[in-house]
């Protein structure tokens, strides 16, 4: 579905939500309290500014007694099967974000991955996958990165733990290309990259990766991911805590200049290793 028609479909979703809410005699605040979001969020859903999570759409159906209408519509709109169900909505939010802040404790973030790196990651998790499956996953990941080349691209911060530089995903040649790509993106000022070095020791958010997302006309949200699962968090108090953790990571990380030097040094190490094999 093209972006324009997809947006029109979300506007239809919002218009139907408003009509059925009003028919049921609920205010935005009243409906929000029953589906565990704020009344302001209901207003943003109705204006197609923000898209509800699946569990919210399901609770709206239960509250308004709409026989699964909003769940079915949600599933049709979040229909890109190249992504896991828990990640499809994140891709939509990335496209709408004005600012993205990634913390990557082990792997290079998807928006910065090269094709060879993405392929190696995909094969590591799916050793018996068909070539068609691998190509589909890699292509989808590279397409996500197009937002960083748009004129209206979001402000993008990435904090990489030194693990992401040192784990030789795909081997020396793949890592050389990957680290050179990150450095090039930083030099082109498409991304601000810093590295959290091993010497930093214990750090905030040791439990795993996070992506903070900010929007022009909607509250911020956070995405966290584990193995085969992910969570979008939009509770204001929790988002504030996650933002605080990201601030602590910023303080502990190297400066952009020192980070770029470390990335370059790691790339050179891999280059030398590749030349001797």
N, C-alpha and C positions, 0 to 999 in steps of 0.2 A: 504494500500500500504506500503510495507516494506521501511525502510529508504534508502536502496541502490537503489531500483528501483525508489523511489520518487526523489532522487537526479539526477538520470539519466534522468528522465522526465523533471526536471528543466533545465538540460543541453540542452535537445532538445528544450525547450522553448527559451533558450538563443540563440542557434544556428539559430533557425527560425527567431528570432528577428533581429539578425545580417544580415541574408540573405535578409530578406524583407526590412530592412532599406537600405542596399546597393543597392538593386534593385530599390528602390524609389529615390536613389541619395542623401540621407541625410547623413551627418556626425553624430557622436554621439552627438555633441554639438547642431547641428541643430534640431535633433529629440527631444533632451532634452528640448530645449527652447519651442517647440510646445506642449509638454505634461507636462510642468511645473516642471521638475526635472533637475538636472545638467547633463552635458554630461558624467561626471564620473559615475553617477548612471546608465545611459544607458549601459556603459561599464561593470559595475558590474552585471546588469541584464543579459547581453550577456554571461558573464563568469559563471553565476549561483552562484555568490558569495552572491548576495542579491536578494530577491524576491520582485517584484513590488506590490504595493497595488492595489486593484481592480479598483479604479478610474483611476489609471495610465494605467493599461492594457486596459481599455475602451478607453482612449484618444489615446493610441498607435493604436488601431484598427481604430479610426476615422481618424488619421493622415495618416496612411499607407494604409487606405482603404482595410482592410483585412477581412471585413464582419464578425466581431465578433470572429475571430479565437483566439486571445490572451485572450479575456474575457472567452471564453468557456474552453480554456486550463487551465487558472487560476482556474476557478471554479472546474474543475476536480481534480486538484492537491491539492487545499485546500478543501478537501472533507470529513473531519472528522465532521460528523453531531452531535457529542456529544458536540461540542462547538458552541456558537453563531457565526454567520457569521463574526461579527466584532472582534471576539477573535481568530478565527482559525489561522490567520496569526501570531498572537502573540506567539502561541504555537510553531510554526515553528521557529520563531526568538529565543525563549528561548533555543531551542536545539542547535542553532548555536552560542549563545553568549559566550563570554569569561568572562564577568562580568555582574552581575545583581544587581541592587540596588532598593529595594522596599521601599515605604513609605505607611504604612497602618494606616489611621486615625480612623477606626472603627473596621474592621474585621481583623482577622489573615490572612495573605497572603495565596493564594492557595497552593503555594509550601511548606508551613509549616503546612497545615491543616491535622488533623487526620480524619479517616473515619467517626467517630461519629460527629465531628464538621462539616465536609462537608455535612453530611446528614441533620443535623439540619438547616444549612444555606439553603440547597436546599428545604427542606420542608417549611421553613418560606416564601420563595418566590413562592412556588408551592403547596399550601395546598391540592389541589385536584389531585395531580399527582399520577400516578400508581407506584407501587413498582418497576416495571421494569425501568421506567423512572428515578426514584431516584437512583437506583443502577448504572445505566449507567452513570449518572452525577458524582456520587461519585467515581466510578472506574476511569473515565477519569481524575478527579482531582488528584487522588493518582498516576496515571501513569505519570503525568507531573512531580511529585516530584522525579522520578527516576533519573533525571539529576543530583541531588545533591548527588547521591551515585556512579555515574560513576567515573572512574579513571580520566577522563578528565573533571570533573565537573567545572562549572564556579565559579569564586569568587562571593560569594553571601552575600550581605549586606541587612539587614532588619531593618528599623526603625519603631517601633510600637508605636502609641500613646497609652497612658495608657487606653484609651477607649477599646482597643482590649483585654486588660487583665480583665477589669471590667464588660463589658457587658456579662451576663451569658448565652451565646449561648448554647442551649441544656441542661442547668442545671448544678449544681455543679459537678457531676461526669464527665460529658463531658469536662467541663472546667479544672478540675484537670488533666485529661489525656492530654488535649491539651497543657496546660502550661508546664507540665512535658516533653512533647515531644519537645517543643521548647527549653527548658533548656538542654535537652540531645543533641540535634543537635548542640547547641552552645558549649557545653563541648567537643563534638567530633570534634570541629573546622570545621564543614561542613557549618556553617553560622556564620556571626558576627551580633549579635542582640543587638540593643540598644533600650531604651524606652524613649519616650518623655513624661515626667510626667505632670500631671495636673498643677503642680506648675509653669511650663514654661509659662503658660498663652497663649497669642496670639503667633502664629508661622507662619513661611513661608509655603506656599502651603496649606492654610486652605480650599481651594476650593475642595480638594479631593485627592484621591490616585494617585500615579505615580509609574512607573517602568522605570528606566534608563537601557538601554542595550548597551553594548559595544561588538565589534566584532574584530577579528584578521585582516580581510582584507576589512572592510567596515566601513563607518562612524557610529557614535552612533545614537541611536534613543530613543524616549520616548513614553511610552504608558500611557494614562490617561483614566479613566473610570467613567461614570455616570450610572444612572439607565437605563438598557437596551440599552446602547450605549457605544462605546469606540472609541478612536482616536489614531492612530500612527502618531507621529510627527517627521519629519526628517529635517525640515528647520534648518540649522546650527545655526542661530541666536536664534531661539526659544529653541533649544536643549541646547544651552549654558546658557540661562536664567534658564531653568529647573534644570540644573546641579548646578547653583548658589543657587537656592532654596534648593536643597538637601544638599548642603554644610552648609547652615544656619540651617537646621534641625539637621545635625550632631553636630553642635556646641551647640545647645539647648538641645540635648538629654543627658541622663545620661551616664556615662562611661559603658563599657561592664560589668565590675564587679558589679557596682551598679545596672545595668539593670537586671542582672541575679539574684541578691538578691531580687529585687522587683518582678520579675516573680515567684521566689520561695515562697515569702511571699503571693502573690496572690493565688498560687496553694494551699498553706496550709490553707488559709481562705476558699477556696472552699472545701477542704478535710474535714475540721471541719463541714462545713455546710452540706455536704453529709452524714456525720456520725450521724447527729441529725435528719435527715428526714426519 
